Structure formats: C-alpha cells, structure tokens
Amino acid sequence: MPRSKRSRSRAPVLCSICRSVPWHWLTSLKKEKRLKKVLKAAGKRFPDSCEKYCDGILDRLPYAANDTKATQWPIPIEKSKSYAKSKKAGEGAFTDDDVSPTLKVLSHIHRLEDHTTSTEDESKVAIAELARLAVSYDHRIAISAAGGIPVIIATIAQRIESPSIQRVGCSAIQNLSCNEDNEVAIAEAGGISAIISGMDLYLDNVKLQHKACAALRNLAASNNDNRTRICRDGGISSIVNAMRQHDDQKHVQEVACSALGNLCLQNEDNRVAIVSAGAVPRIMLALMTHTEVAGVQEKGCRALYNLSVSPENVKAIREEEPETVLWDAASKFPNECGDWSRRLLEKL
C-alpha cells in the first residue's frame, strides 16, 4: 500500500474532524446547542468536503430530534459490517449507505472499549471493519483521532487466546501505520510488542504471520525509533522464524524480506542483529525457492543490499555464494532487481 503524505489542505483535515470527534464530546456539544453551529460553519466553509457529513451527523446520531431516524448505539454488529447489503429493495433491509463511515468508526471503537460485554466474534468484526476503513487516508486519520489505536491494541492484548483477533489486529495496524503520526501512536500504545507476542504464540498460522510481517514492515518504513524497538522486542527473530516456518509461502517471504530491508535502514545495530539471527540464509532460500515471483526477488535483493551497507555483513553474504541467484533475478526482473543486484555484486 502506498504511504500517504502528512500535509493536506485544511478542508480534508476539518472533514476528518467532522467525521471522527469522540462520541462523548459530540453528546456534550449537542446538549449545549453548539454542535449545530459548529457543523453548519464547517459545511458552509467547505461545502464540497464537509457539508454531506455535517448534515448526516445531525440527522443520524442516537439523540437526533426525530427518534425514527436515530441510530441504535452501538450499531448492531450485522448492520455495521461493510458487506451488509439488502437483497431486495422494499423489504426493510439495510444497505451500505444506511450507516455512514463516521458512525461505523465510532461504533466499532465504542464496542472495543466495552470489551467486557462484547463477544470475541463482535470484537473480531469491529477490528476487521476498522482495518477495512483504514485503507482510506481520511479514515485512518479519523480512527486515530477518535482514539481507535490504543483500543485496538488493548483488545489484541486482552484477547491473546484468539488467533483470529491477532490476525485482524495486525491487519488493522498494517493499514493504520501507513501514516507517520500513526506509526508513533501505535508504538507508544504497545503495538509492536503486541504484534510480536501474537507472532511467537501462533507461529503455524500463515495468515497471521503474513499480516504481522506486513505490519512490522510498515512500522519500520520511516521511523528509526520503531526499528530499534522492533529489534529490542525480539521482532527480528520473529520475522526470521516466520520465514523458516513458511518457506513455501511466497506472500510471507515477500513481506518478511521487505520488513528486514526496512529494519536495515539507518540502523547499524539492526543490520548486525539481522545477520546474527540467521536472516541471510533465509533470504537466499526465499530467492531460490520463489524464482518466478517478482516481489520476492525484488525484496530479497533489496534486503541483501541493505545488509551489505555494513562491511562486516558482506562476508556473511559472500559465504552464501549469491552471485548466480542475483544474476538470475536481474535477468528475469531487470526493473525490480537489476539495480539492487548490480550494486550488491560490485561489493562482493
């Protein structure tokens, strides 16, 4: 997933605020008759981006003046699912448009906060839906602004016995972390250790390992403090273990190689730790096993090159005799691997 820039115009930012103000604050504003004034001002100033949300919020909040339009809170789990659709018109069924993304975000977060009354399945659906919504730039900002990040991570920790919640939790972190501010918030809320705990506990779960490696990859993409923390919490060993356990799974190998490549960036200690954890033979095996997969070839060659930035690692790479593998990768995928292979071969 491409990473989003932090800078945006004030209109989309305000629009995100309109869609993600914490529930208790909205209630307070309504009682003081200030909510209507705030939303009308936002809608008038930015009609293209805010007006539809402002009108919809007043119309559909649980304490709306017209009780027939009020939305049950939290939204029933079946109605809040993104894929819930009416089969036939006129039968009283609901469609995606019946519940706005705004209320979905707030409802899912509220349900996770009240974990004592939510079932495991309800928590799983809530996190999975937040993960889906977080694919959107605006929604991942809204989820963070509404306090969703610490709630998701707390649920992952509280439901450690559930591999499915660990998987959807890693998926949510993966999508939310495509934002630099969220990278920091996830780490501060204990997200890195939560991911690694799930990886170590459910090593055989290939889907969980794939999502966990992808989440660590994103968290290490641009934040050196996160790279250090991942190493300190044992994340490098967990990634290497995932590669060893699922060496026939191309998707796991690709994101694992990508994660290791990111962890190398601007971090000498990590480069040493990755080689010490036995990553070089695992990367080489991935390259030799998945010879027709461009993603594995590109991420594997990149990871090896990034490791070679440390002179002492060149010897460990040379011992694996990678020349033929690198030439083959460059020949099959010149656009993806040519530059990485050539620069690494020059060092060998």
C-alpha positions in Angstrom: 0.0 0.0 0.0 1.5 3.4 -0.9 2.3 5.6 2.0 0.4 8.9 2.4 1.9 12.3 2.8 1.2 14.1 6.0 0.5 17.5 4.6 -3.0 18.2 3.3 -5.3 21.2 2.9 -7.3 22.4 5.9 -10.6 21.3 4.2 -9.9 17.5 4.3 -8.4 17.8 7.8 -11.5 19.6 9.1 -13.6 17.0 7.2 -11.8 14.2 9.1 -12.5 16.0 12.4 -16.2 16.3 11.5 -16.3 12.6 11.0 -14.3 11.5 14.0 -15.0 13.6 17.0 -15.2 11.4 20.1 -18.7 10.3 21.0 -18.9 11.8 24.5 -17.8 15.2 23.1 -20.5 15.2 20.4 -23.1 14.5 23.1 -21.8 17.3 25.3 -21.8 19.7 22.3 -25.4 18.7 21.5 -26.6 19.4 25.0 -25.0 22.9 24.9 -26.5 23.6 21.4 -23.1 24.2 20.0 -22.9 21.2 17.7 -25.3 22.6 15.1 -23.4 25.8 14.9 -20.0 24.1 14.5 -21.2 21.7 11.8 -23.1 24.4 9.9 -20.0 26.6 9.9 -17.8 23.7 8.6 -20.4 22.8 5.9 -20.7 26.4 4.7 -17.0 27.0 4.5 -16.1 23.7 2.9 -19.3 22.5 1.1 -17.5 20.0 -1.2 -15.8 18.1 1.6 -17.8 18.7 4.8 -21.4 19.5 4.1 -22.6 16.0 3.5 -21.0 14.8 6.7 -22.3 17.7 8.8 -25.9 17.2 7.6 -25.7 13.4 8.1 -24.3 13.6 11.6 -27.2 15.7 13.0 -29.7 13.5 11.2 -28.5 10.1 12.4 -27.0 10.5 15.8 -28.7 8.4 18.5 -30.1 11.5 20.2 -31.5 13.0 17.0 -34.6 15.1 17.4 -36.5 12.6 15.2 -36.3 9.3 17.1 -37.4 7.3 14.0 -34.1 8.3 12.4 -31.9 7.7 15.5 -29.3 5.0 15.1 -29.2 2.3 17.8 -25.9 2.5 19.7 -23.6 0.8 19.3 -24.7 -0.1 15.8 -25.9 -3.7 15.7 -22.9 -5.8 14.6 -24.6 -7.2 11.5 -25.7 -3.7 10.3 -22.2 -2.3 10.8 -20.5 -4.8 8.6 -19.3 -3.3 5.3 -20.6 -6.1 3.2 -24.1 -6.0 4.6 -26.5 -5.3 1.8 -30.2 -5.7 1.2 -31.1 -8.5 -1.2 -34.3 -7.0 -2.4 -35.5 -3.4 -2.3 -38.6 -2.7 -0.2 -38.2 -5.5 2.3 -36.9 -3.3 5.1 -33.3 -4.5 4.8 -30.5 -2.1 5.0 -27.7 -1.2 2.6 -24.1 0.2 3.0 -25.5 3.7 2.7 -27.8 3.4 5.7 -24.8 3.8 8.1 -22.2 6.4 7.4 -18.5 5.6 7.8 -18.4 8.2 10.6 -20.8 6.2 12.8 -19.2 2.9 11.9 -15.8 4.1 13.1 -17.3 5.4 16.4 -19.5 2.4 16.9 -16.6 -0.1 16.4 -14.3 1.8 18.8 -17.1 2.0 21.4 -17.7 -1.7 21.1 -14.0 -2.5 21.6 -13.8 -0.1 24.6 -16.6 -2.0 26.2 -14.8 -5.3 25.9 -16.4 -6.8 29.0 -19.8 -7.1 27.2 -18.5 -7.7 23.6 -18.1 -11.3 22.4 -14.9 -12.5 20.7 -16.7 -12.5 17.4 -18.0 -9.0 17.9 -14.5 -7.8 18.7 -13.1 -9.5 15.7 -15.7 -7.9 13.4 -15.1 -4.5 14.9 -11.4 -4.7 14.3 -11.7 -6.2 10.9 -14.1 -3.3 9.9 -11.7 -0.7 11.2 -8.9 -2.4 9.3 -11.0 -2.1 6.1 -11.9 1.5 6.7 -8.2 2.3 7.5 -7.3 1.7 3.8 -8.6 5.2 3.2 -6.3 8.1 4.2 -9.1 10.1 5.8 -10.5 7.1 7.7 -7.1 6.1 9.2 -6.8 9.7 10.5 -10.3 9.6 11.8 -9.8 6.3 13.6 -6.7 7.7 15.3 -8.4 11.0 16.2 -11.2 9.0 17.8 -8.9 7.1 20.0 -9.1 3.8 18.0 -5.4 2.9 18.0 -4.9 2.2 21.7 -8.3 0.5 21.9 -7.4 -1.9 19.0 -4.0 -2.7 20.6 -5.6 -3.2 24.0 -8.1 -5.7 22.5 -5.3 -7.6 20.8 -3.5 -7.9 24.2 -6.7 -8.8 26.1 -7.7 -11.5 23.5 -4.3 -13.1 23.1 -6.0 -16.5 23.2 -7.7 -15.7 19.9 -5.6 -16.2 16.8 -8.3 -14.6 14.6 -8.2 -11.4 16.6 -4.4 -11.4 16.5 -4.7 -11.6 12.7 -7.3 -8.9 12.1 -5.4 -6.8 14.7 -2.2 -7.0 12.7 -4.2 -6.2 9.6 -5.6 -3.0 11.3 -2.1 -1.9 12.4 -0.8 -2.6 8.9 -3.3 -0.2 7.4 -3.2 2.4 10.2 0.6 2.6 10.1 0.6 4.0 6.5 0.9 7.4 8.2 3.9 8.7 10.1 1.9 10.1 13.0 0.1 6.8 13.4 3.4 4.9 13.4 4.4 6.8 16.5 1.0 6.3 18.2 1.0 2.6 17.5 4.4 2.2 19.1 3.5 4.3 22.1 0.4 2.2 22.7 2.4 -1.0 22.8 1.5 -2.1 19.2 4.9 -3.5 18.4 5.1 -5.9 21.4 1.5 -6.9 20.8 2.3 -7.9 17.2 5.4 -9.9 18.2 3.6 -11.7 21.0 1.0 -12.9 18.6 3.6 -14.0 16.0 5.5 -16.0 18.6 2.4 -17.7 20.0 0.9 -18.7 16.7 3.9 -19.5 14.5 1.9 -22.0 12.4 -0.8 -19.5 11.5 0.3 -18.4 8.0 -2.3 -15.7 7.6 -1.3 -14.2 11.0 2.4 -14.3 10.1 1.8 -12.6 6.8 -0.2 -9.7 8.4 2.2 -9.4 11.3 5.3 -9.1 9.0 3.4 -6.6 6.9 2.6 -4.5 10.0 6.2 -4.6 11.2 7.3 -3.7 7.6 5.2 -0.5 7.7 6.1 0.4 11.2 9.8 0.2 10.2 9.4 2.1 7.0 10.3 5.6 8.1 10.7 5.6 11.9 14.1 4.7 13.2 12.9 4.6 16.8 10.4 1.9 15.7 13.2 0.0 14.0 15.2 -0.1 17.2 12.1 -1.0 19.3 11.2 -3.9 16.9 14.7 -5.3 17.4 14.7 -4.8 21.1 11.3 -6.6 21.5 12.5 -9.6 19.5 10.8 -8.7 16.2 13.8 -9.7 14.0 13.9 -13.2 15.4 10.1 -13.5 14.9 10.4 -12.4 11.3 13.1 -14.9 10.6 11.1 -17.7 12.4 8.1 -16.8 10.2 10.3 -17.2 7.1 11.7 -20.6 8.4 8.2 -21.9 9.2 6.6 -20.9 6.0 9.3 -21.0 3.4 6.9 -22.3 0.8 4.6 -19.3 1.2 5.5 -16.6 -1.3 3.4 -13.9 0.4 5.1 -14.4 3.8 8.5 -14.5 2.2 7.9 -11.2 0.3 6.7 -9.2 3.3 9.3 -10.7 5.6 12.1 -9.7 3.2 10.6 -6.3 2.9 10.4 -5.9 6.7 14.0 -6.9 7.1 15.0 -4.5 4.3 13.3 -1.7 6.2 14.8 -2.6 9.5 18.3 -2.2 8.0 17.8 1.4 7.1 19.9 3.9 9.0 20.4 1.4 11.8 23.8 -0.3 12.1 22.8 -2.3 15.2 19.8 -3.8 13.4 21.9 -4.8 10.4 24.2 -6.7 12.7 21.3 -8.3 14.6 19.6 -9.4 11.4 22.7 -11.3 10.2 23.2 -12.8 13.7 19.5 -14.0 13.7 20.3 -16.1 10.6 18.4 -14.0 8.1 20.9 -14.2 5.2 20.3 -18.0 4.6 16.6 -17.5 4.9 16.6 -14.6 2.3 18.7 -16.7 0.0 16.3 -19.7 0.3 13.4 -17.4 -0.5 15.2 -16.2 -3.6 16.0 -19.7 -4.7 12.5 -21.1 -3.9 10.4 -18.4 -5.5 12.3 -17.7 -8.6 9.3 -16.6 -10.6 7.8 -14.2 -8.0 8.9 -10.7 -8.8 8.0 -9.4 -5.3 10.1 -11.9 -3.5 13.1 -11.4 -5.9 12.9 -7.6 -5.5 12.5 -7.5 -1.7 15.1 -10.2 -1.2 17.7 -8.5 -3.3 17.0 -5.2 -1.6 17.3 -6.7 1.8 20.7 -8.3 1.0 21.9 -5.0 -0.4 20.8 -3.0 2.6 22.5 -5.6 4.9 25.7 -5.1 2.9 25.9 -1.5 3.9 27.7 -2.8 7.0 31.1 -4.1 5.8 31.2 -7.0 8.3 28.0 -8.3 6.8 29.5 -8.6 3.3 31.4 -11.7 4.4 28.3 -13.4 5.7 26.5 -12.7 2.3 29.5 -13.9 0.3 29.5 -17.2 2.2 26.1 -18.0 0.7 27.5 -17.7 -2.8 24.7 -15.5 -4.1 26.2 -14.5 -7.5 24.2 -16.8 -9.6 20.9 -16.1 -7.8 21.5 -12.3 -8.1 22.3 -12.6 -11.8 19.2 -14.7 -12.4 17.0 -12.2 -10.5 18.4 -9.3 -12.5 17.9 -11.2 -15.8 14.3 -12.1 -15.1 13.2 -8.9 -13.4 15.5 -6.1 -14.6 13.2 -3.3 -13.5 12.7 -4.7 -10.0 16.0 -6.3 -9.3 18.6 -5.0 -11.7 19.9 -2.1 -9.7 19.9 -4.0 -6.3 21.7 -7.0 -7.8 24.3 -4.9 -9.7 25.2 -2.8 -6.7 25.4 -5.8 -4.4 27.6 -7.8 -6.9 30.0 -4.9 -7.0 30.6 -5.3 -3.3 31.1 -9.0 -3.5 
